[in-house]
């Protein structure tokens, strides 16, 4: 499948073809339903937009 994107490094093209190109975004925010290709992107979204990851980490820290 060709989408027209180009990359200067072959490894980035391969990653794009393997993970992104023509694929559905499988990591979905359970609060606002925004979706991402990568879990790390979802984690950043959750911590910035919903402050959820930060709250979870802080609650774990207070238990220890």
N, C-alpha and C positions, 0 to 999 in steps of 0.2 A: 504494500500500500504506500502510495506517495502523497504527501500532504503539501509539499513545496518548501518545507523548512530546510535550512542548510546550517551546517555546523563546521567550524574550523578544525575541530578534533573528532576523529572517527569514533572514539569511545562515547562522546556525547550524542552522536547520531545513533549509535547502537542502543544507548539507554533510552533515547526518545522512541525508537522503534519498538523496543521491548516493553516499555512502561506506558507511554503516552499515546503514540500515534494510533488513532482509531479505537482507542480503548475507553471504557467508561471510568470515571473517577470513582474509586471504591471507598475512599475514606470520607465519611459524611458526618458533619456536626449534628448531634442529636438535638441541639437547641434551635438552630436556625436553618438546618438542612443544606448549608453550603457544602460543596464537595471538593475534594482535592485528590490528586494523584498520589501524593506521598503523605505518610502518617506524620512526618515532622512538620509539614505545612499545616496540617490539622491541629497539631499540638500548639503551634505558634498562634494560630487563629483563636483557639480556645483560651489561651492565656492572655491575649491582647483584647479580644472582643468580649469575652465572657468572664475573664479573670478566673476561670475554673481551675486550670492546672496550678496556678499560684495558690489558690485556696486549698486544694488537695494536698499539695506539698507542705504548706504551712500547718495543716491539721495533723499530718503525719509527724512533723517535727515536734509538735507540742505533746504528742503521745509518748515519744521516746524519752 
